[in-house]
Amino acid sequence: MVYKAIIFGASGLIGSKLLPMLLQHPQYGEVLAVSRKELPVQHEKLSQAIINLNDLEQYASLINGHAIFCCLGTTQSQTPDRDIYYKIDHNYPVTIAKLAAHNRVEHFHFISAIGANDKSSNFYLRTKGQAEQDLKLSGINSLHIYQPSFLKGRNDGSRPAEVFINGLMNLVNPLLIGGLKKYRSIKSETVAQAMLNQSLNNKTGVFTYTTDKIKELV
């Protein structure tokens, strides 16, 4: 069977790795990238929808197919306004999931974060946790939540702190054993591959994967 996939956040760290995987996979015959600006990518399977994410309901008819991949996200340095941050990391994914459920999309794949908790005192982790809880109420038949730890894969050197942490994690990773494995760093393409693999699994329910479990899916 040939499927249609929709990806939100295809220009991000994970989304940019996932998009070519979807385009190259024989079981996906159509890929729709939904974004705020056009991607510099051309492929016979790819179509693009340039929309204002504040008006998602107006584009409800576009959100159909087999699987939604929600790779939206921001950082506090990029988005210091907490209201806007919450909108990107919570409101948009939840709205997309509700529209997808209404249109009988079977799969929804969401990038969360390790430690996500709707009761956390940390704003970032609380936002992710609240998004997870609301996604579980959206009506999606097959909901997959990925909770990676520190993501490797950004090679442009634009964030010195991340370059430092990446080097540090290479030293720390071997020390994180047993129950601490979920805190190891993980390559962004590994997360993307796990998402693709699980989208072709017809299990229904809610599935949550920390870093150690994500690595087992590829």
JOBEL-V609660 format. One record per run of one state. SS is the DSSP state (A for helix, B for strand, O for the rest). FROM is the first residue (numbers start at 1). LEN is the number of residues. If there is no record, write none. Layout:
# JOBEL-V609660
ss | from | len
SS | FROM | LEN
SS | FROM | LEN
This chain:
# JOBEL-V609660
ss | from | len
O | 1 | 2
B | 3 | 6
O | 9 | 6
A | 15 | 10
O | 25 | 3
B | 28 | 8
O | 36 | 10
B | 46 | 5
O | 51 | 2
A | 53 | 10
O | 63 | 4
B | 67 | 4
O | 71 | 11
A | 82 | 21
O | 103 | 4
B | 107 | 5
O | 112 | 11
A | 123 | 13
O | 136 | 6
B | 142 | 6
O | 148 | 3
B | 151 | 2
O | 153 | 7
A | 160 | 16
O | 176 | 2
A | 178 | 6
O | 184 | 2
B | 186 | 2
A | 188 | 12
O | 200 | 5
B | 205 | 6
A | 211 | 6
O | 217 | 2
